[in-house]
């Protein structure tokens, strides 16, 4: 089901490089969170175990390494040599099934375990459909490609930039591959690339991504909640020196992020990514922040990436047009719009052990309160420390 080390989201590659540079001795623990309360059929855990064990065989090929050298010059030769020698260690993944409940825990050195999340979610999603017999009832390939074409041609008429972000909850790799192919064929200047590195290479498009919540969550555990956003941004700049300049905003709520996103960072970063909460409220907040700093919002970009559909995209565009730059990262609506219910699940870092410290819970304070994740006591502490004024 997984045939390449690069069948992963690009931000896992970029974060792994940054972790090696800044936190090579840190450890991390991740957990599967079944938000949708999905029931898993008998034997699911055993089948997932077999697929995870097979991942130990994956290696970066010479062709894949050359692709990264040419496409991503900010990934230095030392890191690419490391990646060429990397292999998954299945012992880092503990899988248990009790009845219809699935437990997946990942634990080990952060620089290694960081690559597990996305392919594991892709495996869980594809197996969930396959073992329940849904794979044979999905839309046929022609209809999937037609629906994808309709969407990207709409976005093209609207003059928008669209990236595909759907690896984690895709229906299958086959569907994912067809979707990216259709986007590339019909999207023209509207299609900016895909988060999936293997499919970016296969279809000759740009790999898209910077960092995810875990980068900020670890900084919260290592340096405290007050300093987490500013130090996470500072360390990112130290590694990438101006490349990969889109900052994620909502790990500890967007208001707390903007408290740290001063003129230095606002000028250094090309823009910000919206991943939770009301997109219009967020856009208004972002525009006002840039204006307070004397920065023209039209010189910056918001990447919207939260549960996007064509209707939602048009609503956001109507507000942001001629006010701030915008682009869109669309996931499930591209890679799992096949006539089946998409899964609602995540794999999140739940604990971290920075060098010289004990294991500490890590948390995420989303802009949507029911998406807060982590230890309840630590969530309450973060709210008091950050004084977000949010529920």
N, C-alpha and C positions, 0 to 999 in steps of 0.2 A: 504493500500500500504506500510505503514511503521508499523512494528510490534514490534520493539525493540528499546530501547534507544541506544543500541550499533550498530545499523545500521548507522554507521558514520565512518569517517576516523579517524585513531588512533591519528593523530597529533592534532585533535581537543580536544581529551581527555588530551593529554600531555600538550597542551597549556592552557587549562582551569585550570589544576592544577597549572601551573606556574603563571597564571594571579591571581588566588586566593592568592597565596603566596606573589606576588610582587605588584599587583595593584588592590586590592579588591574594591576600590572606583571608579575606572575608568568606564566611559561610552563609548559606541561605536555606530556608525551608519553605516549600510551596505546598498548597493544598487545592484540590479540586472542590469547587463550590457549585452545587446543583441548584441553581436559582429557580429553574423551572419545575423542580420536584419530579423530574422524569423517572420513570420506572425502567430499570435495566433488565433485559431478559436473562434467563438462566444461561450460564456459561459465558456471559459477556466479559467478566473480569479475566477469565482464563484466556479468552481470545485476545483481549487487549494485552495481556502479559506476553503472549507469543509474538505479537507485532512489535512490542517494545523491545523484546530480546533480539529481534531481527535488526533493529536499528544500530546495534553494535557493529554491523558490517559496513555501515556507510562511511565513506571517506571522500574528502574533497579531491576531485579529479584534476589533472593538469589543465584541462580545458577550463574548468570552473575557476581555478586559481588565476589563469590568464585573464579571464573575464573580469574578475574583481580588480586585478591590477590595472586594467585599462579603464574600467568604468568608475572605480572608486579610488582615486589617487590619494585621498586622505586616510586610507587604510594602509599603514606603512608595511614595508617588507617583513619586519619582525613579526607583526601580527599575522600576516598571510602565511608565513612559514609555520607559525603556531597552528593556524587553522588547518593547514595541510596535514599536520600530524594529529589532529584532534579526532577522537571517536567517542560516541556515546557510551556511557557505562550504565547498563540496565540495573545494576545493583543500587543506583541512586534513586530508583523509582519503586515504591511499595504500593502494590495494588491489592485491594481486598474487596470482596463482594459478599454481602449478607442479604439474602433474599433479593429484592429488587434495588437495594441500595449499593452504590459504588463509592469506594474510598480510594483516592490516589494521593500519595504524599511523595514529594521529591525533596531530597536532602543531600547536601554536599558542598564543596567549594563553589562559591557564587560564580566564578568565571567559567565553571563547567555547567552547573545546573541551569544557568540562565537560558540555555538553548532548548530546554525540554518543553516549556509551556505551549508554544504554538503548535508544533507537530503533534504533541499529545492531544490537544484539543481537536485537531483535525482528525486524528485517529478515532477519538471517542465519537465525534459526530458521524463520520462515515460508517463506523461499525454499528452505531445505533440504528441507522437506517437499514444497513445490510442484514443484520441479524433479526430484524423485525419484518423482513420481506418488503420493505418500502422501496428498495432500489428498483424493483421491477414495475412499480406503478408510477414512477415519476414522469414528468413531461418528456416527450421524445426530444432528441438532439435538435431537430429542426425548429421546434417551438422554443426551446431554450435560447437558441441563437437569434431567433426572430424577436423575442422579448428583449434580449440584450441590445439588439440593434435599435429597436424602438426607443429604448431609454437613452442610449448614448446619442442618437440623432436628435432627441429632444434637447439634451444638454448642449449639443453642438449648436442648435438653433438659438439657444439662450446665450451663447457666447461664453460658456463656463469651462473651467478646468476641472476634470474629474479624474481621480485615481481609484484603483480597485484595492480594497483593504480586507478581503473576505476569506483569508486562509483559515482562520480559527474555527469558524462555524460553517464551513463549506459542506455541501451535500456529499461531494466526492472530489477526488483529484481530477477525474475525467471531466466532470462538469466545470470545475474551476478552469481547467485548461481551455475548454471550449469558450467559456465566457471571456477570458482574457484575449483569446484569438479574435472573437467577434468585436470586442471593444477596440482592439488595435486595427482591425480591418475597416470598421465603420466610423471610428471616432475622430480620425483626423487630428486636428489641433486641439480638440476637446479632451482627448485622452492623454493624460500626463504620465501614466505609468501604473505599476502595481507594487504592493508591499511585498509580494512573494518573489524572492530573489531568483529561484529556479525559473519561474515563468517569465520574469523580466528578461532573463538570459535567453530563454527559448524563443520569445516573441520579439526580441530586439527593442524593448522599451526600457524606460528608466526605473530602477528600483527606488521606492519611495519609503522614507521613514527616518526618524531621529531617535527619540527615546520614549519610554513608557513610564507608567506610574511607579514601577518598582525602583527606578533610579532615585526618585524623590523619597519614596517610602524608606529606603535604606538610609538616606541622609537624615531623615527624621529620627531613626533609631541611633545612628552614629553620632549626630551633632545636636540633636534636640529639635523640637518643632519650630522654634523661632528662627533658627538658622537654616533649616532644611532647604527651603526654596532657593535662597541666595547662594548657598554653597553648592547645591546641585547644578545651578546654572554656571557658577564660576568654574567648577571642575569640568563641565562640558566644554566651556570655552577653552580651558587649558589644553584639552585633548584635541579639539577640532579647529581651533584658531579661525573661526568664522564660517567654516563649512557646517552643513546640517543645522541650519539656523531657525528651526521652528520649535518653540518651547511649549510643553504641555502645562496646562494651567490649573487643573482641578484636583490635584492629589490631596491638598489640604483646604479645599474650596478656592474658588477664583478670587474672592476678596483678599484672602491671605496671600495668594500668589502676587496680586498686583501691589500689595504693600511692599514686596521685595523686588518687584520688577521696575527698578529705578531707571533714570535716563541712560545710564551706561548700558544696562541690559536691553532696554527698549531700542536703543540705537544699534547694538551689536546683533541682536536677533532679527531675522527677516519678518517674523511674525509669531503667532501663537496658534495652538490647536484647541478647539472646543470639543469636549468629549462627554459632557453631562450638563443637565439643566436646560433652561429655556434658551434657545439660540439667539433670539432677538434681545433678550435681557443681557446676554453675554456680549453680543455685538455692541450694544449701547455702552456697556461698561468699558469695553476695550477702546472704542472710539474716544470716549471721554478721557480715558487714561492717557492715550497718546496726545490728545489736545492739551491736557494739563501740562505735559512735558514739552510742549512746543514742537511736536513731531506731527507731520502731515499723515493722517491715517491712510490716505491713498498710497503712501509709499510703503505700507505694511500689508500683511496678508493674514486673514484668519482661515485656518483649515478646519472646516466643520466635518465631524466624523461620528456623530451620535445618531444611530438608528435612522439613517437617511432613506427617504423615498422620493420619487419625483415630485410629489406634492409638497413635501417638506422643503426640498431644495428650492423650488420656485418661491415659496414663502420667504425663505431666507434671502434669496437674491433680490426680491422686491424691496426688502429693507436696506440691504447693504449696498445696492447699486449706487455708484458715484459718491459713496461715503467712506468705504474702506475696501481694500483688495480682498478677494475671497477665492477659495478653492474648496473642493469637496472630496473626502475619502469615503467611499461607499463600500460596505462589506457584504452583509447578509443579503441585502436586496439584489445584489448581483450574483453571488455564488450559491445562494440557497433559495432561489425563487423558482422552484421546480414542482410546485403542487403539494409539498409536504410541509408540516409544521417545523420551523427552525428550532433548534435547541436553544435554551437559555441557560448558559453555564459559563463559568470562568475558571481559570487557574490563577491564583494570586500568591505572591509572597506573603507568608504569615509570620515568619520570624527571621531574624538576622543575627549573626554573630560576628560583629566587626573584630578586627585584629585586637587581641588582648582583652576582649570583653566577653561577658556571658551572653547566652541567647536572650534576645529581646523581642517582644512582640512588635510587629510593624502594622501600620494602619493606613487606611485611605478614607479621607473625608470628601466624599463626592459632593457636587453641587445639588445632587438629589439625595436627601437624607436616607431613604431606604436602600441606597447603594453604598452606604458606609460599610467598610469591611475591616475586620480585625477585632482585637480584644476589647470588650466594652469598657473596661476601666481605662485602657489607654486612649480610647476614643474620647471618653469624658475628659481626660487630662488634656488632650490636644485641644479640645474646644475651649477649655479654661485658659490654656497658655496662649492660644491664638486669638481668643476673644472675638470669634467670627460673628457672633450674633445670629448664627444660623441654628436651626433645630437639630 
